[in-house]
Amino acid sequence: MNLADIGYTVFLEKSEFQSLPEGLQTGRVAAEHKERYIVLTSEGEYEAEITGNMRFSAESRMDFPAVGDWVLLTAYANDFAVIHKILPRYSILERKAAGNSSEAQIIATNVDYAFLIQSVDRDFNVNRIERYLTLCYSSGISPVVVLTKIDLIDAATLASIKCSVEKRIINVPVVTVSNITKEGLNDLEKLIEKGKTCCLLGSSGAGKSTLINNLAGKDIMRTDVVSESTNKGRHVTTHRELIVLDKGGVLIDNPGMREVGITDMSTGLEKTFELIYELSTDCKFKDCTHTNEPGCAVLKAVGSGQIDKALYKNFLKLEKEKNYYEMSALEKRQKDKNFGKMIKNFKKEIKKKK
């Protein structure tokens, strides 16, 4: 396997040791199963684990290998390997971990662009697309909106849905696809470049696994149907997986995400809601919250119809979520700092008594 075919770039080449120690080789993490990793290299596929030193020195899950990572490893017999080092990541796609945790969870790394998968037949929601956009923009990843299951609605409804997306989401390609009739599949294939990595993001039942099978030209992902009783998708994909296409290009599939919490993503929000941020410079107060202040240029634009009301409400929701995450993360860092001081003082007292 040629490493360039699975995304190896000049950036990564410069990140390696000038001369690799004997026995080390470069590989890319294709899957993770409870700290056991499948790694692709030019010499084949290995099942790998990290060194004890990597595990001991890791401060958080961010310091462990993730799908998409390039690593340096030592290969042994029986297709087994040990990972020694993670090469610098040029992009990290992450979300807030589920629940009340202020930790960030890596979705995938070293991603060039993302397909934001949304089915048009059931719970279509532009707000969710804007949430995914924020994740992408904060990581420097180029997004593409992919509307699936277009065979289940008529042309007029599809045109209306596509118009609603393009009205709120500017300068982002929108591709409509049917996994049944294959309509629109060629348009999507044209966006997949050899050596580039694309991550698929979307809810369960949106058609990600079937889309990957169609793009690969063979059944490599298990698929299922949407539950008739709940009208919700089932989690067919249970783990993240990197897939190399025969035609060129790399896809990273993800389990369906019903909860997509954003982290510290002010840059992402600025680009997703670019018009709001541009108009905010004309607000009377620099610390305007755009909720009830006099002289707020954003509220004025909402009232005149310049800014879509639904877009404005989603902006306030995501802004509040971001601020809450930042405050939670700050509090956690302070607690960790205080705990560190307590341990340090405790050790000093022990030394004095000795």
N, C-alpha and C positions, 0 to 999 in steps of 0.2 A: 504494500500500500504506500502510495506517495503522500507524505505528510502535507504537501501543498494542497492536495485535493480535499483535505479535511480541515483547511483553514490556517495552516502554518504560514506566518507572514514574516516580513523583514523585521517588524517590531518585536516579534517573539525571538527571532534569531539573535537580535542584539541583546535580548534579555538573558540569554543563556550564558553560562561560563564561557570565557574566551576559548578554553580548551576543556572539554568535558573529561572529568576523571575517568580512568579506564573502567569499563563495565557499565557506565551510565548511558542511558539513551532517553530520547524524548518521546512522549506519548500524550494522548488526549483522553480525558475521562469521558466515557460514553454512558456509564450508568453507575448508580450507587445503591448498595443494599446493606444497610446497617453497618457502615464503615468498611465494607468490602466493595471494591471498585472494579469495574470492567474498563480496561485501558487499551486504546488502539495505538499501535506503533507501526513503523515501516516493516517490522519483522513479524507482525501478527498481533493477535489479541491476547491479553493477559488478565487474569484475576489478580488483583493487587490489594495490599493493605499498606497503611502508613507506618513509618518508623515510630518507635516508642518516644524518641526525642520530639518528633512533631506533635504527638499526642500530649506530651507533658508540657510543652511550651505554648500550646494553643490557648489563647485567652477567650475565644468564643467560637461558635460554629463557623464564623467567617474564615477562620484559620485552617479549616479542614477542606480537602478537595471537594469540588462541586462539579456537576455535569457541565462540560464545556471547558474545564480547566486544562491547561497544558502543564505537564509535570515531568520531572526528571526521575527516572526509576532504574532499578537494577533487576534484570530478568534472570529467573532461575529455571530449573527443570519443571516439567509438568505444567507449563504455561502459567507459572506463578511469578509475581513480581513484588517488589517493595518500593513504595514511593518515598523519595527523599526530600523533594522540594517542589513547591508550586511556583511556576513562572508568573511574573506580573500579569494581572488581568487588565485588558484594555477596555473592558466594559463589564459591569456587574448589574444584572437585572435582579432586583430584590423587592420584597414586600414586607410589611409588618407581620411578624409571626402571629398565628391565630390566637385568640383569647386576649387577656389583659396584659400580656408581656410587651415590654418596650424593645424587645430584641428584633433585629432584622433577619429575614430568612432569604437565603439566596435561591432564586429560581433557576438561573443559568448564568454562565459567564462567557466572555469573549463572543458576544452576539453582535452581529452586524445590523440585522433588521428583524422585525417581528410581524407576524400575521396575527391580527386581532380578530379572532373568529367569533362571529355572532350570527346565530340562526334567525331567520326572518319569520318563522312559523309560529313561535310561541312567546317567549319572554324577551322579545327585542327591546333593547334599552340603550339609548344614546348615552345616558349617564355612565353606564358601565364602560362604554368605549372610551369616554373621556378619562375615566379612572385608569384604564390600561395605557392610554396615551401619556398620562403623567408619569407612569412607571418608565415608559420608553424614553421620553424626553430627558428625564433626570439622569439617565444612563448613557445618553448620546446614541441611542438606538433608533434607526429609521422605522417608523410604523407603516403598515399597510392594513387598511380595514377590509376584511373578507366577509361578505354576507353569504351565508350558506342556505341550503334547502330552498332555493328559489323555485324549484319545481312544484312546491306545495302552495304557492300563491299565484294570483294572476298578474299580468304585466302591469296593470294600472297600480295595483297595491305595491309591487316592487318599485316602480318609478317613484311613488310617494315616499316609501321608506328611504330609498337612496337619496332623494331630495332632502329629507329631514336630516340625514347624516351630513351631507355636503354643506347644508346651511350652517351647521354648528361647528363642523370640523373642517378647517381650511388647510389647503396645501398638503393633503394626505390622500394618496391613491385609494380609491374604493373599487373593489373587484367583487362581482357577483358570480356565485358558483353553485352548480348542482352536482352533487356527488353521484346522483342517479343517471342523469342524462349526459353528464360531463360538460355541460354548457359552462363556458367561462374558464375551464381548466387550463386551456392554452394561454389565456391572458395571465394566469397566475404563474405558470411555468416559465414565462418570459422574464419574470421578476427574480427567479432563482438563479444566482450566479455561481459558477464553479469556484470552489474554494471559500465561498462566503457562508456564514452561519445564520440561519433563521430560526427563531423560537416561536412556537405556536402558543398563543394565549387565548383562553376562552372557558366558558362554563361547560360542565358535563352535558353531553347530549347535543353540543353545537356542531358535531361532525368532524372533529379534529382527526381522530383515528382513521376514519374512512377517507378523509382528504389525503392523509399521508399515504395510505394504500394506493390511492389513485395517482398521486405524484410519483410514487415508487414504481408503479406498474405491476405491483404484486401485493399479496396479502401478507403484510409483516406485522400489522397491529390488530389486536382483537377488537371487534366492534360489538355494539349492542343497540337496542332501540330505546326510545324515550318511554318512561313508565306512563301508561294510560291513566292510572289512578291519580298520580301526582303531577303529571305533565312536566316532570323533571328528569334530567339525564342521570344515568348511573355512572359511577366512577369506574369505567372500563380500564383506563390507564391508571395503574397504581403507583408508578414511579416515573421519574424523569429519565428520558432515554435519548441518546444522540444517534441519528440515523444518517448514513452516507448514501446519497442517491447515485445510482449507476450513471445517470445523465450528468452528474456534477451537482455540487451543492450539498449542504449539510442542514438537516432539520433536527430541532430539539423538541420533542413532544413532552407535554406536562399533564399531570392529572388535572381534571376540571377544577377550577377554583371558584367556589361560591363566595369566599371571603377574600377580598383583595385590599388589605390595608396599606395605605401609603406611609412612607417613612419621611425622612427629612428631604423634601423634594421641592424646595422653593423654585429652583430652576425649571423643574418639570411643570409646575403649576403656571409659571410665567409664560411658558410657550403654549400650553394647552389653552389657557385663557388670555391669550395675547392682547386682545382688544380691551379687556377689562383693565389689565395692567397699564396699557397705553393711556387710557382715559383717566386712570387714577392719578396721573401726574398733574391733572387739572383740578383735583379736589382742593377744597379750601384748607383742609387740615392735612398735614403730612402723615399723621397717624390715623387717618380715616379708616374706619372698619367697613364702610360702604353698607351700613345697615340703617342708620337713622340720622346721620349728621347733616346739618345744613351746608349747602354748597358742595354736596357730593356729586362729582361729575358722572360717576357710575350709576347712581340712582336716577339721575336725570336721563341717562341713556336708556335705562330700563323702562322708564316711564314713557319715553318717546318711541320705543320699539326698536331702537338701534341695537340694543342688546336683548337677546332672547331671554324671557323670564325663566324658562327651565334651565338654561345654561347658567344664569345668574345664581339660581338656587343651588345648583350642583357645585358651583364655585365656592359658595359660602360653606357648604357641607365639607368639601375637601380641605378648604383652608382651616376650618375648625379642627378637622381630624389631624392635619399636619401639625398645628400648634400644640395639640394635646400630646402627640407622639414626641415632639421636641421637648416638651416639659417633662414627660415621663422619662425620657432618655437622660435628661439633665439631672433629674432627681436620682436616677439609678447611678450615674457617674459620681454624684456627691456622696451617696451611701457607700459606694465602693471605696471612695477616697477616705471617708471617715473610718471605714473598717480597716483599711490599710494602716492608717495612723494608729488605731487602737492596737493592732498587732505589733507595730513598731515600738510603741510605748511599753507594751507588755514585755517584749524581749529586753528592753532597756532595764526594766525593773528586775527581771530575772538575773541579769548580769550584775546589778548592784548588790543583790542578795548574796551572790556567789563571792 
